[in-house]
Amino acid sequence: MPDFGRGAAPRPRRTDPVVEEAAELLDHAAVPGMEASRAAGRAMMDRAMSIAPARSESRVANQPGFVLHAWPYRETSLILDVFTRDHGRVAMVAKGAKRPHSALRAVLQHFHPIALSWSGRGEVKTLTRAEWVGGVQPLSGEALLSGFYLNELVLRFCPRDDAHPALFRHYLATLAFLGQGEPAALVLRGFERVLLQETGFAVAFDKCLSTGEAVEPGLDYVYQPERGVRRAQPSDPSSWPVVSGQTLLDMGQDDYSRAQTVSQSRALMRFLLHYHLQGVPLKTRQILVDLHQL
């Protein structure tokens, strides 16, 4: 796991057209609790910031986090959706971050490990400090697209103010693997599994939930939505992928050395994500599919 240590500010990096397309799609993606358009989003933030609930002001200092999404707010500021270790997703306004000489401009970038401090009473906090702390190799090309895919998954599956420290650690590790050039399709399978388990949309892959029996490598299974793993039956819907017990055991260990595990885990994760998103497509995933990466 990379350390959140101090380091020099990273150099700006160039992006290619397909990465810019992914970023543009995310700018228009529906985020839970937000309107799809930027104008509606800004109006919502105006209301949230002007009507403070009757509760004490919270202050958080030096919280490890990453920017998941950012969009313009008024003339000089940004609204951020950040993923933090101990507080989950948090919405906050970064005042003055769009000014040409703002120190925040180089810090509030996707996939930069940062230490965040904020305060506020309402749903939308006020960013008071952000410091780049290093520890992750910069992403580029298709690895950068995979990073945007991770962000879209967290935005879709994690509600605000719901901490998932184990998922945060896995997010950090996944970025590190991508930065080191590990195969994106295999690294992403592990993150998808942890995401579904940590957010309550999936249970253990190594035993049958209804019977408590351990999964056996030589038998065939299905993952029944809302219920978990069970033995495959002739009457199962054709849309349910049939996977071997070996595949399920390999997934639990993040072992994708077998070709069958690679193909069957891809089909299973596509099925589960599609089901729990109620058919709403993941925009960045489609780009990666088009590039034959997933």
ZIRA-V702037 format. One record per residue. N is the residue number from 1. PHI is phi as a letter, one per 40 degrees, with the letter a starting at -180 (NA if undefined). OMEGA is omega as a letter, one per 40 degrees, with the letter a starting at -180 (none if undefined). D_FIRST is the distance of its C-alpha to the first C-alpha in whole Angstrom. Layout:
n=N phi=PHI omega=OMEGA d_first=D_FIRST
n=N phi=PHI omega=OMEGA d_first=D_FIRST
//
This chain:
n=1 phi=NA omega=i d_first=0
n=2 phi=c omega=i d_first=4
n=3 phi=c omega=i d_first=6
n=4 phi=c omega=a d_first=9
n=5 phi=c omega=i d_first=12
n=6 phi=c omega=i d_first=15
n=7 phi=a omega=i d_first=16
n=8 phi=c omega=i d_first=19
n=9 phi=c omega=a d_first=20
n=10 phi=c omega=i d_first=19
n=11 phi=c omega=i d_first=22
n=12 phi=c omega=i d_first=24
n=13 phi=b omega=i d_first=24
n=14 phi=c omega=i d_first=26
n=15 phi=b omega=i d_first=26
n=16 phi=c omega=a d_first=28
n=17 phi=d omega=a d_first=31
n=18 phi=c omega=i d_first=29
n=19 phi=c omega=i d_first=26
n=20 phi=c omega=i d_first=28
n=21 phi=c omega=i d_first=30
n=22 phi=c omega=i d_first=27
n=23 phi=c omega=i d_first=27
n=24 phi=c omega=i d_first=30
n=25 phi=c omega=i d_first=30
n=26 phi=c omega=i d_first=27
n=27 phi=c omega=a d_first=30
n=28 phi=b omega=a d_first=32
n=29 phi=c omega=i d_first=30
n=30 phi=c omega=i d_first=31
n=31 phi=b omega=a d_first=29
n=32 phi=d omega=i d_first=29
n=33 phi=g omega=a d_first=32
n=34 phi=b omega=i d_first=33
n=35 phi=c omega=a d_first=36
n=36 phi=c omega=a d_first=35
n=37 phi=c omega=i d_first=37
n=38 phi=c omega=a d_first=36
n=39 phi=c omega=i d_first=39
n=40 phi=c omega=i d_first=39
n=41 phi=c omega=i d_first=35
n=42 phi=c omega=i d_first=37
n=43 phi=c omega=i d_first=39
n=44 phi=c omega=a d_first=37
n=45 phi=c omega=i d_first=35
n=46 phi=d omega=a d_first=39
n=47 phi=c omega=a d_first=40
n=48 phi=c omega=a d_first=36
n=49 phi=c omega=a d_first=37
n=50 phi=c omega=a d_first=40
n=51 phi=b omega=a d_first=40
n=52 phi=c omega=i d_first=38
n=53 phi=c omega=i d_first=38
n=54 phi=c omega=i d_first=40
n=55 phi=a omega=a d_first=37
n=56 phi=c omega=a d_first=36
n=57 phi=c omega=i d_first=33
n=58 phi=b omega=i d_first=30
n=59 phi=b omega=i d_first=28
n=60 phi=b omega=a d_first=24
n=61 phi=b omega=i d_first=22
n=62 phi=f omega=i d_first=19
n=63 phi=c omega=i d_first=17
n=64 phi=c omega=a d_first=14
n=65 phi=a omega=i d_first=15
n=66 phi=b omega=i d_first=15
n=67 phi=c omega=i d_first=19
n=68 phi=c omega=a d_first=20
n=69 phi=a omega=i d_first=23
n=70 phi=a omega=i d_first=26
n=71 phi=a omega=a d_first=30
n=72 phi=c omega=i d_first=33
n=73 phi=b omega=a d_first=34
n=74 phi=f omega=a d_first=38
n=75 phi=c omega=a d_first=38
n=76 phi=b omega=a d_first=36
n=77 phi=b omega=i d_first=33
n=78 phi=b omega=i d_first=30
n=79 phi=b omega=a d_first=29
n=80 phi=b omega=i d_first=25
n=81 phi=b omega=a d_first=23
n=82 phi=b omega=i d_first=20
n=83 phi=b omega=a d_first=17
n=84 phi=b omega=a d_first=16
n=85 phi=c omega=a d_first=14
n=86 phi=b omega=a d_first=17
n=87 phi=b omega=a d_first=20
n=88 phi=g omega=i d_first=19
n=89 phi=c omega=i d_first=21
n=90 phi=b omega=i d_first=23
n=91 phi=c omega=i d_first=26
n=92 phi=a omega=i d_first=27
n=93 phi=b omega=i d_first=29
n=94 phi=b omega=a d_first=28
n=95 phi=c omega=i d_first=32
n=96 phi=g omega=a d_first=33
n=97 phi=c omega=a d_first=30
n=98 phi=c omega=i d_first=32
n=99 phi=c omega=a d_first=34
n=100 phi=d omega=a d_first=34
n=101 phi=b omega=i d_first=33
n=102 phi=c omega=i d_first=31
n=103 phi=c omega=a d_first=28
n=104 phi=c omega=a d_first=26
n=105 phi=d omega=a d_first=27
n=106 phi=c omega=a d_first=24
n=107 phi=c omega=a d_first=21
n=108 phi=c omega=i d_first=22
n=109 phi=b omega=i d_first=20
n=110 phi=c omega=i d_first=19
n=111 phi=g omega=i d_first=15
n=112 phi=c omega=i d_first=15
n=113 phi=c omega=a d_first=12
n=114 phi=b omega=i d_first=15
n=115 phi=b omega=a d_first=17
n=116 phi=b omega=i d_first=20
n=117 phi=b omega=a d_first=23
n=118 phi=a omega=i d_first=26
n=119 phi=a omega=i d_first=29
n=120 phi=i omega=i d_first=31
n=121 phi=b omega=a d_first=33
n=122 phi=c omega=a d_first=33
n=123 phi=c omega=a d_first=31
n=124 phi=c omega=a d_first=30
n=125 phi=c omega=i d_first=29
n=126 phi=b omega=i d_first=29
n=127 phi=c omega=i d_first=27
n=128 phi=b omega=i d_first=27
n=129 phi=a omega=i d_first=25
n=130 phi=a omega=a d_first=22
n=131 phi=b omega=i d_first=20
n=132 phi=c omega=a d_first=17
n=133 phi=b omega=i d_first=14
n=134 phi=g omega=i d_first=12
n=135 phi=h omega=i d_first=9
n=136 phi=b omega=i d_first=10
n=137 phi=c omega=i d_first=12
n=138 phi=d omega=i d_first=15
n=139 phi=c omega=i d_first=16
n=140 phi=a omega=i d_first=20
n=141 phi=f omega=a d_first=23
n=142 phi=c omega=i d_first=22
n=143 phi=c omega=i d_first=18
n=144 phi=c omega=i d_first=19
n=145 phi=c omega=i d_first=21
n=146 phi=c omega=i d_first=19
n=147 phi=c omega=i d_first=17
n=148 phi=c omega=i d_first=20
n=149 phi=c omega=i d_first=20
n=150 phi=d omega=a d_first=17
n=151 phi=c omega=i d_first=19
n=152 phi=c omega=i d_first=22
n=153 phi=c omega=a d_first=21
n=154 phi=c omega=i d_first=19
n=155 phi=c omega=a d_first=23
n=156 phi=c omega=a d_first=25
n=157 phi=b omega=a d_first=23
n=158 phi=b omega=i d_first=22
n=159 phi=c omega=i d_first=25
n=160 phi=c omega=i d_first=25
n=161 phi=f omega=i d_first=24
n=162 phi=b omega=a d_first=23
n=163 phi=c omega=i d_first=19
n=164 phi=b omega=a d_first=17
n=165 phi=c omega=i d_first=14
n=166 phi=c omega=i d_first=12
n=167 phi=c omega=i d_first=13
n=168 phi=d omega=i d_first=11
n=169 phi=c omega=i d_first=8
n=170 phi=c omega=i d_first=9
n=171 phi=c omega=i d_first=10
n=172 phi=c omega=i d_first=7
n=173 phi=c omega=a d_first=6
n=174 phi=c omega=i d_first=9
n=175 phi=c omega=i d_first=10
n=176 phi=c omega=i d_first=8
n=177 phi=c omega=i d_first=10
n=178 phi=c omega=i d_first=13
n=179 phi=c omega=i d_first=12
n=180 phi=c omega=i d_first=12
n=181 phi=g omega=i d_first=15
n=182 phi=c omega=a d_first=15
n=183 phi=d omega=a d_first=18
n=184 phi=c omega=a d_first=17
n=185 phi=d omega=a d_first=20
n=186 phi=c omega=i d_first=18
n=187 phi=c omega=a d_first=14
n=188 phi=c omega=i d_first=16
n=189 phi=d omega=a d_first=18
n=190 phi=c omega=i d_first=15
n=191 phi=c omega=i d_first=14
n=192 phi=d omega=a d_first=18
n=193 phi=c omega=a d_first=18
n=194 phi=c omega=i d_first=16
n=195 phi=d omega=a d_first=18
n=196 phi=c omega=a d_first=21
n=197 phi=c omega=a d_first=20
n=198 phi=c omega=a d_first=19
n=199 phi=c omega=i d_first=22
n=200 phi=g omega=a d_first=24
n=201 phi=c omega=i d_first=25
n=202 phi=a omega=i d_first=25
n=203 phi=b omega=a d_first=25
n=204 phi=c omega=i d_first=24
n=205 phi=c omega=a d_first=24
n=206 phi=b omega=i d_first=25
n=207 phi=a omega=i d_first=28
n=208 phi=c omega=a d_first=31
n=209 phi=c omega=a d_first=32
n=210 phi=c omega=a d_first=35
n=211 phi=b omega=a d_first=36
n=212 phi=g omega=a d_first=33
n=213 phi=c omega=i d_first=33
n=214 phi=c omega=i d_first=30
n=215 phi=c omega=i d_first=30
n=216 phi=b omega=a d_first=32
n=217 phi=d omega=a d_first=30
n=218 phi=c omega=a d_first=34
n=219 phi=b omega=i d_first=35
n=220 phi=b omega=a d_first=35
n=221 phi=b omega=i d_first=33
n=222 phi=b omega=i d_first=33
n=223 phi=b omega=a d_first=31
n=224 phi=c omega=a d_first=33
n=225 phi=d omega=i d_first=32
n=226 phi=g omega=a d_first=32
n=227 phi=b omega=i d_first=32
n=228 phi=h omega=a d_first=30
n=229 phi=c omega=i d_first=30
n=230 phi=a omega=i d_first=34
n=231 phi=c omega=i d_first=36
n=232 phi=c omega=a d_first=37
n=233 phi=b omega=a d_first=41
n=234 phi=d omega=a d_first=44
n=235 phi=c omega=a d_first=44
n=236 phi=c omega=i d_first=41
n=237 phi=d omega=a d_first=40
n=238 phi=c omega=a d_first=40
n=239 phi=c omega=a d_first=37
n=240 phi=c omega=i d_first=35
n=241 phi=c omega=i d_first=33
n=242 phi=c omega=a d_first=34
n=243 phi=b omega=i d_first=31
n=244 phi=c omega=i d_first=31
n=245 phi=c omega=i d_first=29
n=246 phi=c omega=i d_first=27
n=247 phi=c omega=a d_first=26
n=248 phi=c omega=i d_first=25
n=249 phi=c omega=i d_first=24
n=250 phi=c omega=a d_first=21
n=251 phi=c omega=i d_first=20
n=252 phi=c omega=i d_first=19
n=253 phi=b omega=a d_first=17
n=254 phi=f omega=i d_first=16
n=255 phi=b omega=a d_first=18
n=256 phi=b omega=i d_first=20
n=257 phi=c omega=i d_first=22
n=258 phi=c omega=i d_first=25
n=259 phi=c omega=i d_first=27
n=260 phi=c omega=i d_first=28
n=261 phi=c omega=i d_first=25
n=262 phi=c omega=a d_first=24
n=263 phi=c omega=a d_first=27
n=264 phi=c omega=i d_first=28
n=265 phi=c omega=i d_first=24
n=266 phi=c omega=i d_first=25
n=267 phi=c omega=a d_first=28
n=268 phi=c omega=a d_first=27
n=269 phi=c omega=i d_first=25
n=270 phi=d omega=a d_first=27
n=271 phi=c omega=a d_first=30
n=272 phi=c omega=i d_first=28
n=273 phi=c omega=i d_first=26
n=274 phi=c omega=a d_first=30
n=275 phi=c omega=a d_first=31
n=276 phi=c omega=i d_first=29
n=277 phi=c omega=i d_first=30
n=278 phi=f omega=i d_first=33
n=279 phi=g omega=i d_first=34
n=280 phi=c omega=a d_first=33
n=281 phi=c omega=i d_first=31
n=282 phi=c omega=a d_first=27
n=283 phi=c omega=a d_first=28
n=284 phi=c omega=i d_first=25
n=285 phi=c omega=a d_first=25
n=286 phi=c omega=i d_first=29
n=287 phi=c omega=i d_first=28
n=288 phi=c omega=i d_first=26
n=289 phi=c omega=i d_first=28
n=290 phi=c omega=i d_first=31
n=291 phi=c omega=i d_first=29
n=292 phi=g omega=i d_first=28
n=293 phi=b omega=i d_first=25
n=294 phi=b omega=none d_first=25
//
